[in-house]
Amino acid sequence: MPSKIPAQTKARLGLDGERSWVVLTEVNEFTWPGPDLRTIGGNAATVAFGFLPPGFFKVVRDRYLDLQRRNKAAQVPRTE
């Protein structure tokens, strides 16, 4: 069950114009910062693109927690 990222949020985060989704059936489990994170604009100090708007974050969080309660979401360990 993915959740579509709103166009305004994508633009603010500097993402491309293609459709983007948050996958809610799994979460990655890793030690921060993880091996798959990439720096932004060559700045080694950051890998964060920015915050999600509170309303969209709540939708993502609530949908994930519902899936987790129903055993339809998994934590996936990632390599370091």
PDB file of N, CA, C and O in Angstrom:
ATOM      1  N   MET A   1       0.845  -1.177   0.000  1.00  0.00           N
ATOM      2  CA  MET A   1       0.000   0.000   0.000  1.00  0.00           C
ATOM      3  C   MET A   1       0.888   1.237   0.000  1.00  0.00           C
ATOM      4  O   MET A   1       1.323   1.675   1.065  1.00  0.00           O
ATOM      5  N   PRO A   2       1.165   1.804  -1.154  1.00  0.00           N
ATOM      6  CA  PRO A   2       1.981   3.011  -1.221  1.00  0.00           C
ATOM      7  C   PRO A   2       1.140   4.264  -0.986  1.00  0.00           C
ATOM      8  O   PRO A   2      -0.084   4.248  -1.109  1.00  0.00           O
ATOM      9  N   SER A   3       1.829   5.339  -0.648  1.00  0.00           N
ATOM     10  CA  SER A   3       1.169   6.629  -0.487  1.00  0.00           C
ATOM     11  C   SER A   3       1.860   7.616  -1.425  1.00  0.00           C
ATOM     12  O   SER A   3       3.068   7.832  -1.325  1.00  0.00           O
ATOM     13  N   LYS A   4       1.094   8.212  -2.333  1.00  0.00           N
ATOM     14  CA  LYS A   4       1.653   9.126  -3.332  1.00  0.00           C
ATOM     15  C   LYS A   4       2.158  10.406  -2.656  1.00  0.00           C
ATOM     16  O   LYS A   4       1.475  10.981  -1.809  1.00  0.00           O
ATOM     17  N   ILE A   5       3.357  10.840  -3.039  1.00  0.00           N
ATOM     18  CA  ILE A   5       3.923  12.082  -2.499  1.00  0.00           C
ATOM     19  C   ILE A   5       3.308  13.249  -3.262  1.00  0.00           C
ATOM     20  O   ILE A   5       3.371  13.283  -4.491  1.00  0.00           O
ATOM     21  N   PRO A   6       2.715  14.204  -2.549  1.00  0.00           N
ATOM     22  CA  PRO A   6       2.090  15.354  -3.217  1.00  0.00           C
ATOM     23  C   PRO A   6       3.098  16.147  -4.056  1.00  0.00           C
ATOM     24  O   PRO A   6       4.268  16.256  -3.689  1.00  0.00           O
ATOM     25  N   ALA A   7       2.638  16.696  -5.179  1.00  0.00           N
ATOM     26  CA  ALA A   7       3.503  17.443  -6.104  1.00  0.00           C
ATOM     27  C   ALA A   7       4.211  18.607  -5.415  1.00  0.00           C
ATOM     28  O   ALA A   7       5.398  18.830  -5.655  1.00  0.00           O
ATOM     29  N   GLN A   8       3.507  19.353  -4.566  1.00  0.00           N
ATOM     30  CA  GLN A   8       4.137  20.486  -3.872  1.00  0.00           C
ATOM     31  C   GLN A   8       5.272  20.013  -2.971  1.00  0.00           C
ATOM     32  O   GLN A   8       6.309  20.671  -2.888  1.00  0.00           O
ATOM     33  N   THR A   9       5.091  18.895  -2.304  1.00  0.00           N
ATOM     34  CA  THR A   9       6.130  18.351  -1.426  1.00  0.00           C
ATOM     35  C   THR A   9       7.330  17.923  -2.261  1.00  0.00           C
ATOM     36  O   THR A   9       8.471  18.194  -1.888  1.00  0.00           O
ATOM     37  N   LYS A  10       7.086  17.261  -3.376  1.00  0.00           N
ATOM     38  CA  LYS A  10       8.172  16.841  -4.260  1.00  0.00           C
ATOM     39  C   LYS A  10       8.971  18.046  -4.746  1.00  0.00           C
ATOM     40  O   LYS A  10      10.202  18.012  -4.748  1.00  0.00           O
ATOM     41  N   ALA A  11       8.289  19.103  -5.154  1.00  0.00           N
ATOM     42  CA  ALA A  11       8.970  20.290  -5.660  1.00  0.00           C
ATOM     43  C   ALA A  11       9.823  20.929  -4.560  1.00  0.00           C
ATOM     44  O   ALA A  11      10.966  21.317  -4.805  1.00  0.00           O
ATOM     45  N   ARG A  12       9.273  21.035  -3.362  1.00  0.00           N
ATOM     46  CA  ARG A  12      10.014  21.644  -2.250  1.00  0.00           C
ATOM     47  C   ARG A  12      11.249  20.841  -1.889  1.00  0.00           C
ATOM     48  O   ARG A  12      12.265  21.403  -1.479  1.00  0.00           O
ATOM     49  N   LEU A  13      11.163  19.510  -2.042  1.00  0.00           N
ATOM     50  CA  LEU A  13      12.286  18.634  -1.728  1.00  0.00           C
ATOM     51  C   LEU A  13      13.280  18.516  -2.887  1.00  0.00           C
ATOM     52  O   LEU A  13      14.327  17.886  -2.743  1.00  0.00           O
ATOM     53  N   GLY A  14      12.957  19.116  -4.028  1.00  0.00           N
ATOM     54  CA  GLY A  14      13.857  19.064  -5.175  1.00  0.00           C
ATOM     55  C   GLY A  14      13.817  17.747  -5.925  1.00  0.00           C
ATOM     56  O   GLY A  14      14.773  17.396  -6.617  1.00  0.00           O
ATOM     57  N   LEU A  15      12.713  17.011  -5.795  1.00  0.00           N
ATOM     58  CA  LEU A  15      12.560  15.740  -6.508  1.00  0.00           C
ATOM     59  C   LEU A  15      12.060  16.005  -7.925  1.00  0.00           C
ATOM     60  O   LEU A  15      11.530  17.080  -8.208  1.00  0.00           O
ATOM     61  N   ASP A  16      12.226  15.026  -8.817  1.00  0.00           N
ATOM     62  CA  ASP A  16      11.803  15.210 -10.204  1.00  0.00           C
ATOM     63  C   ASP A  16      10.273  15.219 -10.317  1.00  0.00           C
ATOM     64  O   ASP A  16       9.565  14.995  -9.335  1.00  0.00           O
ATOM     65  N   GLY A  17       9.785  15.478 -11.516  1.00  0.00           N
ATOM     66  CA  GLY A  17       8.354  15.594 -11.755  1.00  0.00           C
ATOM     67  C   GLY A  17       7.626  14.269 -11.941  1.00  0.00           C
ATOM     68  O   GLY A  17       6.402  14.253 -12.071  1.00  0.00           O
ATOM     69  N   GLU A  18       8.353  13.165 -11.955  1.00  0.00           N
ATOM     70  CA  GLU A  18       7.714  11.857 -12.106  1.00  0.00           C
ATOM     71  C   GLU A  18       6.940  11.499 -10.831  1.00  0.00           C
ATOM     72  O   GLU A  18       7.177  12.071  -9.767  1.00  0.00           O
ATOM     73  N   ARG A  19       6.007  10.541 -10.957  1.00  0.00           N
ATOM     74  CA  ARG A  19       5.255  10.104  -9.780  1.00  0.00           C
ATOM     75  C   ARG A  19       6.194   9.461  -8.770  1.00  0.00           C
ATOM     76  O   ARG A  19       7.101   8.719  -9.146  1.00  0.00           O
ATOM     77  N   SER A  20       5.979   9.740  -7.504  1.00  0.00           N
ATOM     78  CA  SER A  20       6.788   9.167  -6.428  1.00  0.00           C
ATOM     79  C   SER A  20       5.862   8.672  -5.332  1.00  0.00           C
ATOM     80  O   SER A  20       4.810   9.254  -5.070  1.00  0.00           O
ATOM     81  N   TRP A  21       6.278   7.583  -4.697  1.00  0.00           N
ATOM     82  CA  TRP A  21       5.456   6.943  -3.680  1.00  0.00           C
ATOM     83  C   TRP A  21       6.289   6.628  -2.456  1.00  0.00           C
ATOM     84  O   TRP A  21       7.497   6.411  -2.552  1.00  0.00           O
ATOM     85  N   VAL A  22       5.638   6.602  -1.306  1.00  0.00           N
ATOM     86  CA  VAL A  22       6.241   6.094  -0.078  1.00  0.00           C
ATOM     87  C   VAL A  22       5.698   4.680   0.095  1.00  0.00           C
ATOM     88  O   VAL A  22       4.487   4.480   0.187  1.00  0.00           O
ATOM     89  N   VAL A  23       6.598   3.704   0.139  1.00  0.00           N
ATOM     90  CA  VAL A  23       6.191   2.311   0.324  1.00  0.00           C
ATOM     91  C   VAL A  23       5.919   2.093   1.807  1.00  0.00           C
ATOM     92  O   VAL A  23       6.779   2.352   2.648  1.00  0.00           O
ATOM     93  N   LEU A  24       4.725   1.618   2.120  1.00  0.00           N
ATOM     94  CA  LEU A  24       4.314   1.508   3.519  1.00  0.00           C
ATOM     95  C   LEU A  24       4.349   0.080   4.063  1.00  0.00           C
ATOM     96  O   LEU A  24       4.084  -0.135   5.246  1.00  0.00           O
ATOM     97  N   THR A  25       4.668  -0.883   3.223  1.00  0.00           N
ATOM     98  CA  THR A  25       4.653  -2.277   3.676  1.00  0.00           C
ATOM     99  C   THR A  25       5.976  -2.719   4.287  1.00  0.00           C
ATOM    100  O   THR A  25       6.085  -3.839   4.786  1.00  0.00           O
ATOM    101  N   GLU A  26       6.986  -1.843   4.250  1.00  0.00           N
ATOM    102  CA  GLU A  26       8.245  -2.171   4.915  1.00  0.00           C
ATOM    103  C   GLU A  26       8.989  -0.905   5.311  1.00  0.00           C
ATOM    104  O   GLU A  26       8.832   0.150   4.696  1.00  0.00           O
ATOM    105  N   VAL A  27       9.795  -1.033   6.345  1.00  0.00           N
ATOM    106  CA  VAL A  27      10.688   0.041   6.769  1.00  0.00           C
ATOM    107  C   VAL A  27      12.093  -0.535   6.850  1.00  0.00           C
ATOM    108  O   VAL A  27      12.285  -1.698   7.206  1.00  0.00           O
ATOM    109  N   ASN A  28      13.067   0.295   6.514  1.00  0.00           N
ATOM    110  CA  ASN A  28      14.458  -0.140   6.582  1.00  0.00           C
ATOM    111  C   ASN A  28      14.981   0.056   7.998  1.00  0.00           C
ATOM    112  O   ASN A  28      14.720   1.077   8.634  1.00  0.00           O
ATOM    113  N   GLU A  29      15.712  -0.923   8.475  1.00  0.00           N
ATOM    114  CA  GLU A  29      16.320  -0.863   9.799  1.00  0.00           C
ATOM    115  C   GLU A  29      17.837  -0.832   9.595  1.00  0.00           C
ATOM    116  O   GLU A  29      18.417  -1.783   9.072  1.00  0.00           O
ATOM    117  N   PHE A  30      18.481   0.278  10.017  1.00  0.00           N
ATOM    118  CA  PHE A  30      19.930   0.413   9.840  1.00  0.00           C
ATOM    119  C   PHE A  30      20.485   1.406  10.850  1.00  0.00           C
ATOM    120  O   PHE A  30      19.746   2.184  11.453  1.00  0.00           O
ATOM    121  N   THR A  31      21.796   1.362  11.020  1.00  0.00           N
ATOM    122  CA  THR A  31      22.484   2.321  11.883  1.00  0.00           C
ATOM    123  C   THR A  31      22.685   3.602  11.081  1.00  0.00           C
ATOM    124  O   THR A  31      23.181   3.574   9.955  1.00  0.00           O
ATOM    125  N   TRP A  32      22.289   4.729  11.681  1.00  0.00           N
ATOM    126  CA  TRP A  32      22.388   6.024  11.008  1.00  0.00           C
ATOM    127  C   TRP A  32      23.812   6.518  11.020  1.00  0.00           C
ATOM    128  O   TRP A  32      24.468   6.370  12.051  1.00  0.00           O
ATOM    129  N   PRO A  33      24.342   7.091   9.964  1.00  0.00           N
ATOM    130  CA  PRO A  33      23.744   7.143   8.634  1.00  0.00           C
ATOM    131  C   PRO A  33      23.943   5.823   7.923  1.00  0.00           C
ATOM    132  O   PRO A  33      24.978   5.177   8.093  1.00  0.00           O
ATOM    133  N   GLY A  34      22.993   5.422   7.148  1.00  0.00           N
ATOM    134  CA  GLY A  34      23.037   4.121   6.484  1.00  0.00           C
ATOM    135  C   GLY A  34      23.884   4.125   5.226  1.00  0.00           C
ATOM    136  O   GLY A  34      24.234   5.184   4.706  1.00  0.00           O
ATOM    137  N   PRO A  35      24.212   2.936   4.739  1.00  0.00           N
ATOM    138  CA  PRO A  35      25.082   2.808   3.574  1.00  0.00           C
ATOM    139  C   PRO A  35      24.456   3.283   2.268  1.00  0.00           C
ATOM    140  O   PRO A  35      25.177   3.591   1.319  1.00  0.00           O
ATOM    141  N   ASP A  36      23.145   3.349   2.203  1.00  0.00           N
ATOM    142  CA  ASP A  36      22.485   3.728   0.955  1.00  0.00           C
ATOM    143  C   ASP A  36      22.113   5.203   0.884  1.00  0.00           C
ATOM    144  O   ASP A  36      21.516   5.638  -0.100  1.00  0.00           O
ATOM    145  N   LEU A  37      22.454   5.977   1.905  1.00  0.00           N
ATOM    146  CA  LEU A  37      22.140   7.398   1.891  1.00  0.00           C
ATOM    147  C   LEU A  37      23.169   8.141   1.049  1.00  0.00           C
ATOM    148  O   LEU A  37      24.351   7.799   1.054  1.00  0.00           O
ATOM    149  N   ARG A  38      22.719   9.141   0.340  1.00  0.00           N
ATOM    150  CA  ARG A  38      23.597   9.926  -0.522  1.00  0.00           C
ATOM    151  C   ARG A  38      23.580  11.376  -0.062  1.00  0.00           C
ATOM    152  O   ARG A  38      22.554  11.879   0.398  1.00  0.00           O
ATOM    153  N   THR A  39      24.725  12.047  -0.189  1.00  0.00           N
ATOM    154  CA  THR A  39      24.782  13.461   0.193  1.00  0.00           C
ATOM    155  C   THR A  39      24.002  14.299  -0.811  1.00  0.00           C
ATOM    156  O   THR A  39      23.729  13.859  -1.928  1.00  0.00           O
ATOM    157  N   ILE A  40      23.652  15.501  -0.403  1.00  0.00           N
ATOM    158  CA  ILE A  40      22.883  16.411  -1.242  1.00  0.00           C
ATOM    159  C   ILE A  40      23.805  17.526  -1.726  1.00  0.00           C
ATOM    160  O   ILE A  40      24.427  18.217  -0.919  1.00  0.00           O
ATOM    161  N   GLY A  41      23.889  17.694  -3.016  1.00  0.00           N
ATOM    162  CA  GLY A  41      24.678  18.778  -3.577  1.00  0.00           C
ATOM    163  C   GLY A  41      26.140  18.751  -3.174  1.00  0.00           C
ATOM    164  O   GLY A  41      26.780  19.801  -3.099  1.00  0.00           O
ATOM    165  N   GLY A  42      26.679  17.569  -2.913  1.00  0.00           N
ATOM    166  CA  GLY A  42      28.086  17.457  -2.549  1.00  0.00           C
ATOM    167  C   GLY A  42      28.396  17.856  -1.120  1.00  0.00           C
ATOM    168  O   GLY A  42      29.561  17.869  -0.721  1.00  0.00           O
ATOM    169  N   ASN A  43      27.373  18.183  -0.342  1.00  0.00           N
ATOM    170  CA  ASN A  43      27.581  18.573   1.048  1.00  0.00           C
ATOM    171  C   ASN A  43      27.624  17.320   1.909  1.00  0.00           C
ATOM    172  O   ASN A  43      26.591  16.700   2.162  1.00  0.00           O
ATOM    173  N   ALA A  44      28.818  16.948   2.361  1.00  0.00           N
ATOM    174  CA  ALA A  44      28.989  15.720   3.147  1.00  0.00           C
ATOM    175  C   ALA A  44      28.310  15.792   4.508  1.00  0.00           C
ATOM    176  O   ALA A  44      28.192  14.778   5.195  1.00  0.00           O
ATOM    177  N   ALA A  45      27.866  16.968   4.900  1.00  0.00           N
ATOM    178  CA  ALA A  45      27.257  17.131   6.225  1.00  0.00           C
ATOM    179  C   ALA A  45      25.793  16.717   6.261  1.00  0.00           C
ATOM    180  O   ALA A  45      25.230  16.576   7.346  1.00  0.00           O
ATOM    181  N   THR A  46      25.160  16.519   5.109  1.00  0.00           N
ATOM    182  CA  THR A  46      23.736  16.238   5.128  1.00  0.00           C
ATOM    183  C   THR A  46      23.317  15.174   4.121  1.00  0.00           C
ATOM    184  O   THR A  46      23.862  15.086   3.021  1.00  0.00           O
ATOM    185  N   VAL A  47      22.355  14.383   4.514  1.00  0.00           N
ATOM    186  CA  VAL A  47      21.709  13.433   3.619  1.00  0.00           C
ATOM    187  C   VAL A  47      20.197  13.648   3.655  1.00  0.00           C
ATOM    188  O   VAL A  47      19.448  12.916   3.007  1.00  0.00           O
ATOM    189  N   ALA A  48      19.749  14.655   4.414  1.00  0.00           N
ATOM    190  CA  ALA A  48      18.318  14.924   4.562  1.00  0.00           C
ATOM    191  C   ALA A  48      17.856  15.868   3.462  1.00  0.00           C
ATOM    192  O   ALA A  48      18.466  16.914   3.244  1.00  0.00           O
ATOM    193  N   PHE A  49      16.784  15.505   2.772  1.00  0.00           N
ATOM    194  CA  PHE A  49      16.212  16.368   1.754  1.00  0.00           C
ATOM    195  C   PHE A  49      15.300  17.413   2.380  1.00  0.00           C
ATOM    196  O   PHE A  49      15.081  18.471   1.790  1.00  0.00           O
ATOM    197  N   GLY A  50      14.769  17.137   3.554  1.00  0.00           N
ATOM    198  CA  GLY A  50      13.871  18.070   4.219  1.00  0.00           C
ATOM    199  C   GLY A  50      12.762  17.333   4.929  1.00  0.00           C
ATOM    200  O   GLY A  50      12.670  16.107   4.874  1.00  0.00           O
ATOM    201  N   PHE A  51      11.933  18.088   5.586  1.00  0.00           N
ATOM    202  CA  PHE A  51      10.834  17.515   6.354  1.00  0.00           C
ATOM    203  C   PHE A  51       9.601  17.342   5.491  1.00  0.00           C
ATOM    204  O   PHE A  51       9.372  18.094   4.543  1.00  0.00           O
ATOM    205  N   LEU A  52       8.806  16.331   5.838  1.00  0.00           N
ATOM    206  CA  LEU A  52       7.502  16.183   5.204  1.00  0.00           C
ATOM    207  C   LEU A  52       6.526  17.111   5.914  1.00  0.00           C
ATOM    208  O   LEU A  52       6.653  17.323   7.120  1.00  0.00           O
ATOM    209  N   PRO A  53       5.562  17.665   5.199  1.00  0.00           N
ATOM    210  CA  PRO A  53       4.538  18.473   5.870  1.00  0.00           C
ATOM    211  C   PRO A  53       3.840  17.613   6.923  1.00  0.00           C
ATOM    212  O   PRO A  53       3.626  16.421   6.705  1.00  0.00           O
ATOM    213  N   PRO A  54       3.483  18.210   8.062  1.00  0.00           N
ATOM    214  CA  PRO A  54       2.867  17.437   9.149  1.00  0.00           C
ATOM    215  C   PRO A  54       1.661  16.607   8.724  1.00  0.00           C
ATOM    216  O   PRO A  54       1.509  15.474   9.181  1.00  0.00           O
ATOM    217  N   GLY A  55       0.800  17.143   7.859  1.00  0.00           N
ATOM    218  CA  GLY A  55      -0.387  16.398   7.433  1.00  0.00           C
ATOM    219  C   GLY A  55      -0.029  15.154   6.635  1.00  0.00           C
ATOM    220  O   GLY A  55      -0.609  14.088   6.844  1.00  0.00           O
ATOM    221  N   PHE A  56       0.931  15.289   5.717  1.00  0.00           N
ATOM    222  CA  PHE A  56       1.349  14.133   4.910  1.00  0.00           C
ATOM    223  C   PHE A  56       2.089  13.122   5.783  1.00  0.00           C
ATOM    224  O   PHE A  56       1.890  11.915   5.641  1.00  0.00           O
ATOM    225  N   PHE A  57       2.939  13.610   6.683  1.00  0.00           N
ATOM    226  CA  PHE A  57       3.637  12.702   7.591  1.00  0.00           C
ATOM    227  C   PHE A  57       2.640  11.893   8.416  1.00  0.00           C
ATOM    228  O   PHE A  57       2.825  10.692   8.611  1.00  0.00           O
ATOM    229  N   LYS A  58       1.576  12.553   8.903  1.00  0.00           N
ATOM    230  CA  LYS A  58       0.555  11.859   9.697  1.00  0.00           C
ATOM    231  C   LYS A  58      -0.132  10.769   8.884  1.00  0.00           C
ATOM    232  O   LYS A  58      -0.380   9.677   9.397  1.00  0.00           O
ATOM    233  N   VAL A  59      -0.443  11.056   7.619  1.00  0.00           N
ATOM    234  CA  VAL A  59      -1.059  10.047   6.748  1.00  0.00           C
ATOM    235  C   VAL A  59      -0.134   8.849   6.597  1.00  0.00           C
ATOM    236  O   VAL A  59      -0.568   7.707   6.748  1.00  0.00           O
ATOM    237  N   VAL A  60       1.144   9.100   6.298  1.00  0.00           N
ATOM    238  CA  VAL A  60       2.125   8.019   6.124  1.00  0.00           C
ATOM    239  C   VAL A  60       2.271   7.221   7.417  1.00  0.00           C
ATOM    240  O   VAL A  60       2.225   5.991   7.404  1.00  0.00           O
ATOM    241  N   ARG A  61       2.447   7.930   8.536  1.00  0.00           N
ATOM    242  CA  ARG A  61       2.611   7.263   9.834  1.00  0.00           C
ATOM    243  C   ARG A  61       1.395   6.415  10.179  1.00  0.00           C
ATOM    244  O   ARG A  61       1.536   5.248  10.544  1.00  0.00           O
ATOM    245  N   ASP A  62       0.207   6.991  10.066  1.00  0.00           N
ATOM    246  CA  ASP A  62      -1.009   6.265  10.449  1.00  0.00           C
ATOM    247  C   ASP A  62      -1.248   5.038   9.569  1.00  0.00           C
ATOM    248  O   ASP A  62      -1.642   3.982  10.064  1.00  0.00           O
ATOM    249  N   ARG A  63      -1.009   5.181   8.264  1.00  0.00           N
ATOM    250  CA  ARG A  63      -1.196   4.039   7.361  1.00  0.00           C
ATOM    251  C   ARG A  63      -0.178   2.935   7.661  1.00  0.00           C
ATOM    252  O   ARG A  63      -0.518   1.752   7.660  1.00  0.00           O
ATOM    253  N   TYR A  64       1.081   3.334   7.918  1.00  0.00           N
ATOM    254  CA  TYR A  64       2.101   2.326   8.253  1.00  0.00           C
ATOM    255  C   TYR A  64       1.747   1.616   9.558  1.00  0.00           C
ATOM    256  O   TYR A  64       1.806   0.389   9.629  1.00  0.00           O
ATOM    257  N   LEU A  65       1.381   2.378  10.592  1.00  0.00           N
ATOM    258  CA  LEU A  65       1.050   1.762  11.886  1.00  0.00           C
ATOM    259  C   LEU A  65      -0.137   0.814  11.762  1.00  0.00           C
ATOM    260  O   LEU A  65      -0.171  -0.233  12.408  1.00  0.00           O
ATOM    261  N   ASP A  66      -1.112   1.182  10.930  1.00  0.00           N
ATOM    262  CA  ASP A  66      -2.253   0.289  10.703  1.00  0.00           C
ATOM    263  C   ASP A  66      -1.790  -1.012  10.057  1.00  0.00           C
ATOM    264  O   ASP A  66      -2.201  -2.093  10.477  1.00  0.00           O
ATOM    265  N   LEU A  67      -0.939  -0.915   9.040  1.00  0.00           N
ATOM    266  CA  LEU A  67      -0.410  -2.119   8.395  1.00  0.00           C
ATOM    267  C   LEU A  67       0.410  -2.956   9.373  1.00  0.00           C
ATOM    268  O   LEU A  67       0.326  -4.184   9.374  1.00  0.00           O
ATOM    269  N   GLN A  68       1.190  -2.291  10.191  1.00  0.00           N
ATOM    270  CA  GLN A  68       2.007  -3.005  11.178  1.00  0.00           C
ATOM    271  C   GLN A  68       1.126  -3.758  12.174  1.00  0.00           C
ATOM    272  O   GLN A  68       1.401  -4.913  12.499  1.00  0.00           O
ATOM    273  N   ARG A  69       0.077  -3.111  12.653  1.00  0.00           N
ATOM    274  CA  ARG A  69      -0.852  -3.762  13.590  1.00  0.00           C
ATOM    275  C   ARG A  69      -1.488  -5.001  12.983  1.00  0.00           C
ATOM    276  O   ARG A  69      -1.772  -5.970  13.687  1.00  0.00           O
ATOM    277  N   ARG A  70      -1.711  -4.966  11.675  1.00  0.00           N
ATOM    278  CA  ARG A  70      -2.342  -6.094  10.980  1.00  0.00           C
ATOM    279  C   ARG A  70      -1.301  -7.082  10.428  1.00  0.00           C
ATOM    280  O   ARG A  70      -1.628  -7.953   9.623  1.00  0.00           O
ATOM    281  N   ASN A  71      -0.053  -6.935  10.868  1.00  0.00           N
ATOM    282  CA  ASN A  71       1.057  -7.796  10.417  1.00  0.00           C
ATOM    283  C   ASN A  71       1.219  -7.790   8.903  1.00  0.00           C
ATOM    284  O   ASN A  71       1.515  -8.822   8.300  1.00  0.00           O
ATOM    285  N   LYS A  72       1.025  -6.618   8.285  1.00  0.00           N
ATOM    286  CA  LYS A  72       1.184  -6.497   6.838  1.00  0.00           C
ATOM    287  C   LYS A  72       2.352  -5.584   6.480  1.00  0.00           C
ATOM    288  O   LYS A  72       2.513  -5.193   5.324  1.00  0.00           O
ATOM    289  N   ALA A  73       3.165  -5.249   7.478  1.00  0.00           N
ATOM    290  CA  ALA A  73       4.362  -4.432   7.261  1.00  0.00           C
ATOM    291  C   ALA A  73       5.525  -5.119   7.955  1.00  0.00           C
ATOM    292  O   ALA A  73       5.354  -5.803   8.965  1.00  0.00           O
ATOM    293  N   ALA A  74       6.700  -4.927   7.399  1.00  0.00           N
ATOM    294  CA  ALA A  74       7.875  -5.597   7.956  1.00  0.00           C
ATOM    295  C   ALA A  74       9.040  -4.629   8.129  1.00  0.00           C
ATOM    296  O   ALA A  74       9.157  -3.645   7.399  1.00  0.00           O
ATOM    297  N   GLN A  75       9.891  -4.916   9.097  1.00  0.00           N
ATOM    298  CA  GLN A  75      11.153  -4.206   9.263  1.00  0.00           C
ATOM    299  C   GLN A  75      12.202  -5.019   8.516  1.00  0.00           C
ATOM    300  O   GLN A  75      12.330  -6.225   8.723  1.00  0.00           O
ATOM    301  N   VAL A  76      12.950  -4.348   7.647  1.00  0.00           N
ATOM    302  CA  VAL A  76      13.944  -5.036   6.835  1.00  0.00           C
ATOM    303  C   VAL A  76      15.338  -4.573   7.228  1.00  0.00           C
ATOM    304  O   VAL A  76      15.686  -3.410   7.024  1.00  0.00           O
ATOM    305  N   PRO A  77      16.155  -5.491   7.802  1.00  0.00           N
ATOM    306  CA  PRO A  77      17.520  -5.095   8.149  1.00  0.00           C
ATOM    307  C   PRO A  77      18.333  -4.833   6.877  1.00  0.00           C
ATOM    308  O   PRO A  77      18.272  -5.610   5.923  1.00  0.00           O
ATOM    309  N   ARG A  78      19.086  -3.743   6.871  1.00  0.00           N
ATOM    310  CA  ARG A  78      19.924  -3.394   5.729  1.00  0.00           C
ATOM    311  C   ARG A  78      21.387  -3.523   6.132  1.00  0.00           C
ATOM    312  O   ARG A  78      21.739  -3.318   7.293  1.00  0.00           O
ATOM    313  N   THR A  79      22.226  -3.860   5.175  1.00  0.00           N
ATOM    314  CA  THR A  79      23.648  -4.043   5.451  1.00  0.00           C
ATOM    315  C   THR A  79      24.334  -2.716   5.686  1.00  0.00           C
ATOM    316  O   THR A  79      23.851  -1.663   5.270  1.00  0.00           O
ATOM    317  N   GLU A  80      25.454  -2.783   6.350  1.00  0.00           N
ATOM    318  CA  GLU A  80      26.250  -1.561   6.583  1.00  0.00           C
ATOM    319  C   GLU A  80      27.418  -1.519   5.666  1.00  0.00           C
ATOM    320  O   GLU A  80      28.203  -0.572   5.710  1.00  0.00           O
TER     321      GLU A  80
END
